[in-house]
Amino acid sequence: MITARQTRAARALLGWNQETLADKALVSLTALKRLESVNDLRVHEGTRDQVRRALEAAGIIFLSSGRREGVMVDDEVAEIRR
């Protein structure tokens, strides 16, 4: 499961705003804002999955190890997708 912090960090790496990610993930801007808010857990798993897939398609790799989390970008994939 991706976290709000990972989603915001992934967007920053790609240079995307919330509107861009919402469009690419085919989710509403409201749903994306809810996903990115730290305290709001009322996010449908399908929404979270669509956002994750859109970010991965753009070259984002999600990292998770115990309590640690992060993201990185595969520059080769990101360059192809631009």
Backbone as a chain_set.jsonl record, in Angstrom:
{"seq": "MITARQTRAARALLGWNQETLADKALVSLTALKRLESVNDLRVHEGTRDQVRRALEAAGIIFLSSGRREGVMVDDEVAEIRR", "coords": {"N": [[0.839, -1.18, 0.0], [0.611, 2.161, -0.894], [1.708, 5.245, 0.561], [0.576, 8.49, 1.745], [2.743, 10.259, 1.877], [4.588, 9.023, 0.15], [3.224, 9.248, -2.268], [3.095, 12.047, -2.637], [5.847, 12.597, -2.751], [6.592, 11.133, -5.011], [5.184, 12.483, -7.012], [6.551, 14.904, -6.894], [9.118, 14.135, -7.749], [8.573, 13.578, -10.403], [7.734, 15.977, -11.3], [5.066, 16.635, -11.421], [1.846, 18.089, -10.927], [-1.032, 17.957, -8.709], [-3.309, 17.824, -10.306], [-2.359, 16.789, -12.732], [-1.513, 14.192, -11.987], [-3.957, 13.137, -11.097], [-5.395, 13.144, -13.5], [-3.84, 11.35, -15.07], [-4.071, 9.037, -13.575], [-6.713, 8.564, -13.743], [-8.552, 9.325, -11.758], [-10.613, 11.246, -9.518], [-9.853, 14.658, -8.709], [-10.471, 15.341, -6.11], [-10.459, 12.824, -4.844], [-7.754, 12.182, -5.093], [-6.586, 14.226, -3.574], [-7.596, 13.532, -1.094], [-6.305, 11.072, -0.751], [-3.675, 11.965, -0.542], [-3.703, 13.391, 1.802], [-2.611, 13.429, 5.126], [-4.063, 12.476, 7.348], [-6.401, 11.28, 6.448], [-8.085, 8.416, 6.003], [-10.061, 7.485, 4.407], [-9.959, 6.378, 1.786], [-10.613, 4.732, -1.184], [-9.512, 1.492, -1.977], [-9.206, 0.863, -4.651], [-8.8, 3.375, -5.823], [-6.347, 4.091, -4.695], [-4.805, 2.081, -5.851], [-5.012, 2.684, -8.599], [-3.655, 5.136, -8.68], [-1.119, 4.333, -7.831], [-0.426, 2.629, -9.969], [-0.359, 4.442, -12.129], [1.767, 6.081, -11.383], [3.865, 4.22, -11.265], [3.932, 3.49, -13.956], [5.017, 5.753, -14.984], [7.579, 5.572, -14.181], [8.173, 5.492, -11.476], [9.401, 3.95, -8.56], [8.402, 2.23, -5.774], [9.49, 2.104, -2.449], [9.867, 0.128, 0.451], [10.601, -0.788, 3.673], [10.194, -2.353, 6.424], [9.515, -0.021, 8.848], [10.294, 2.009, 7.271], [9.983, 4.065, 4.391], [9.857, 5.021, 0.948], [10.552, 6.544, -2.27], [11.729, 6.189, -5.613], [12.967, 7.201, -8.823], [12.978, 5.694, -11.964], [14.953, 6.731, -14.267], [15.223, 6.111, -16.991], [12.781, 4.915, -17.746], [11.066, 7.017, -17.047], [11.905, 8.985, -18.837], [11.151, 7.921, -21.296], [8.381, 7.974, -21.013], [7.702, 10.653, -21.012]], "CA": [[0.0, 0.0, 0.0], [1.379, 3.396, -0.94], [1.313, 6.217, 1.578], [0.414, 9.876, 1.307], [4.082, 10.84, 1.675], [5.162, 8.455, -1.067], [2.527, 9.823, -3.421], [3.563, 13.433, -2.805], [7.259, 12.55, -3.159], [6.634, 10.641, -6.394], [4.764, 13.599, -7.86], [7.638, 15.886, -6.918], [10.184, 13.608, -8.607], [8.136, 13.642, -11.795], [7.378, 17.347, -11.637], [3.635, 16.649, -11.684], [0.966, 18.644, -9.906], [-2.101, 17.019, -8.369], [-4.213, 17.687, -11.441], [-1.724, 15.891, -13.697], [-1.59, 12.819, -11.489], [-5.363, 12.711, -11.109], [-5.737, 12.848, -14.896], [-3.14, 10.15, -15.53], [-4.578, 7.89, -12.814], [-8.157, 8.477, -13.991], [-9.279, 9.492, -10.497], [-11.003, 12.637, -9.314], [-8.896, 15.464, -7.952], [-10.862, 15.211, -4.7], [-9.973, 11.527, -4.345], [-6.297, 12.266, -4.958], [-6.288, 15.08, -2.409], [-7.9, 12.724, 0.091], [-5.227, 10.087, -0.626], [-2.44, 12.642, -0.149], [-3.797, 13.996, 3.127], [-1.978, 12.537, 6.097], [-4.984, 11.916, 8.339], [-7.648, 10.789, 5.872], [-7.973, 7.015, 5.602], [-11.272, 7.132, 3.668], [-9.592, 6.266, 0.378], [-10.912, 3.417, -1.742], [-8.3, 0.771, -2.386], [-9.113, 0.989, -6.107], [-8.195, 4.683, -6.104], [-4.934, 3.979, -4.323], [-4.182, 1.212, -6.837], [-4.907, 3.418, -9.862], [-2.594, 6.132, -8.512], [0.151, 3.595, -7.819], [-0.146, 2.16, -11.332], [0.005, 5.595, -12.956], [3.117, 6.511, -10.995], [4.809, 3.191, -11.71], [4.031, 3.578, -15.418], [5.855, 6.913, -15.278], [8.949, 5.283, -13.766], [8.352, 5.538, -10.024], [9.583, 2.689, -7.84], [8.07, 2.42, -4.364], [10.387, 1.396, -1.542], [9.333, -0.058, 1.787], [11.389, -1.728, 4.458], [9.782, -2.186, 7.819], [8.859, 1.258, 9.082], [10.848, 2.997, 6.347], [9.312, 4.125, 3.098], [10.436, 6.007, 0.042], [10.321, 6.38, -3.694], [12.812, 6.589, -6.506], [12.492, 7.243, -10.199], [13.793, 5.042, -12.983], [15.06, 7.802, -15.252], [15.024, 5.604, -18.349], [11.337, 4.764, -17.963], [10.475, 8.347, -16.972], [12.243, 9.704, -20.067], [10.31, 7.345, -22.354], [6.968, 8.332, -20.767], [7.479, 12.104, -21.13]], "C": [[0.882, 1.24, 0.0], [0.829, 4.379, 0.089], [1.162, 7.602, 0.965], [1.781, 10.504, 1.016], [4.737, 10.31, 0.417], [4.52, 9.056, -2.313], [3.0, 11.244, -3.686], [5.009, 13.466, -3.295], [7.39, 12.105, -4.612], [6.235, 11.745, -7.36], [5.879, 14.624, -7.999], [8.775, 15.419, -7.826], [9.841, 13.733, -10.089], [7.823, 15.068, -12.253], [5.908, 17.505, -11.976], [2.908, 17.393, -10.568], [-0.159, 17.635, -9.65], [-3.047, 16.787, -9.544], [-3.659, 16.706, -12.472], [-1.834, 14.444, -13.25], [-3.023, 12.307, -11.508], [-5.793, 12.333, -12.526], [-5.114, 11.542, -15.356], [-3.64, 8.892, -14.825], [-6.071, 7.655, -13.035], [-8.955, 8.446, -12.69], [-9.655, 10.962, -10.359], [-9.923, 13.359, -8.507], [-9.201, 15.38, -6.459], [-10.343, 13.914, -4.096], [-8.46, 11.561, -4.158], [-5.916, 13.114, -3.758], [-6.547, 14.327, -1.114], [-6.782, 11.716, 0.334], [-3.958, 10.742, -0.097], [-2.524, 13.318, 1.215], [-3.356, 12.972, 4.167], [-2.993, 11.82, 6.975], [-6.242, 11.292, 7.766], [-7.473, 9.373, 5.337], [-9.181, 6.554, 4.792], [-11.003, 7.063, 2.168], [-9.906, 4.849, -0.083], [-9.611, 2.768, -2.208], [-8.117, 0.839, -3.902], [-8.472, 2.301, -6.524], [-6.709, 4.632, -5.839], [-4.178, 3.147, -5.37], [-4.004, 1.929, -8.177], [-3.786, 4.462, -9.802], [-1.235, 5.442, -8.539], [0.533, 3.163, -9.232], [0.289, 3.305, -12.248], [1.422, 6.063, -12.646], [4.162, 5.492, -11.432], [4.996, 3.228, -13.229], [4.925, 4.737, -15.843], [7.29, 6.72, -14.801], [9.212, 5.324, -12.277], [8.466, 4.117, -9.475], [9.322, 2.978, -6.366], [8.965, 1.53, -3.511], [9.736, 1.292, -0.168], [10.141, -1.128, 2.491], [11.051, -1.514, 5.93], [9.016, -0.891, 7.986], [9.36, 2.343, 8.139], [10.14, 2.912, 5.003], [9.996, 5.181, 2.234], [10.019, 5.738, -1.382], [11.595, 6.742, -4.436], [12.263, 6.55, -7.918], [13.499, 6.534, -11.092], [13.845, 6.031, -14.144], [14.836, 7.333, -16.675], [13.531, 5.467, -18.667], [10.676, 6.148, -17.98], [10.736, 9.125, -18.259], [11.396, 9.21, -21.23], [8.88, 7.847, -22.229], [6.688, 9.809, -20.959], [7.094, 12.505, -22.485]], "O": [[1.802, 1.35, 0.811], [-0.351, 4.347, 0.438], [1.564, 7.85, -0.172], [1.945, 11.203, 0.015], [5.379, 11.067, -0.312], [5.205, 9.338, -3.296], [3.276, 11.606, -4.829], [5.355, 14.273, -4.158], [8.208, 12.644, -5.357], [6.866, 11.926, -8.401], [6.122, 15.148, -9.086], [9.331, 16.213, -8.585], [10.717, 13.967, -10.921], [7.668, 15.326, -13.447], [5.536, 18.403, -12.731], [3.309, 17.332, -9.406], [-0.226, 16.591, -10.298], [-3.528, 15.672, -9.747], [-4.4, 15.89, -13.02], [-2.203, 13.57, -14.035], [-3.271, 11.164, -11.894], [-6.473, 11.327, -12.727], [-5.789, 10.714, -15.967], [-3.635, 7.807, -15.406], [-6.623, 6.66, -12.566], [-9.893, 7.664, -12.532], [-9.069, 11.821, -11.018], [-9.187, 12.749, -7.732], [-8.285, 15.351, -5.638], [-9.846, 13.903, -2.97], [-7.943, 11.029, -3.175], [-5.013, 12.751, -3.004], [-5.799, 14.471, -0.147], [-6.353, 11.518, 1.471], [-3.241, 10.146, 0.707], [-1.506, 13.777, 1.732], [-3.699, 11.793, 4.081], [-2.791, 10.653, 7.312], [-7.081, 10.812, 8.528], [-6.792, 9.161, 4.334], [-9.317, 5.362, 4.516], [-11.751, 7.635, 1.375], [-9.505, 3.879, 0.56], [-8.732, 3.428, -2.763], [-6.985, 0.869, -4.384], [-7.688, 2.338, -7.472], [-5.905, 5.075, -6.659], [-3.048, 3.475, -5.73], [-2.961, 1.796, -8.817], [-3.053, 4.643, -10.774], [-0.307, 5.915, -9.195], [1.684, 3.314, -9.642], [1.207, 3.144, -13.051], [2.182, 6.402, -13.553], [5.23, 5.866, -11.917], [6.103, 3.018, -13.724], [5.518, 4.712, -16.921], [8.13, 7.601, -14.991], [10.36, 5.202, -11.851], [7.731, 3.214, -9.873], [9.944, 3.864, -5.781], [9.169, 0.355, -3.816], [9.128, 2.247, 0.316], [10.338, -2.228, 1.973], [11.568, -0.605, 6.579], [7.986, -0.683, 7.344], [8.895, 3.481, 8.205], [9.754, 1.836, 4.545], [10.629, 6.108, 2.739], [9.24, 4.828, -1.664], [12.427, 7.503, -3.943], [11.225, 5.943, -8.179], [14.708, 6.747, -10.989], [12.889, 6.149, -14.911], [14.308, 8.087, -17.492], [13.083, 5.865, -19.743], [9.826, 6.42, -18.828], [9.859, 9.855, -18.721], [10.966, 10.008, -22.063], [8.231, 8.118, -23.24], [5.522, 10.191, -21.062], [6.873, 13.689, -22.739]]}, "num_chains": 1, "name": "protein.A"}
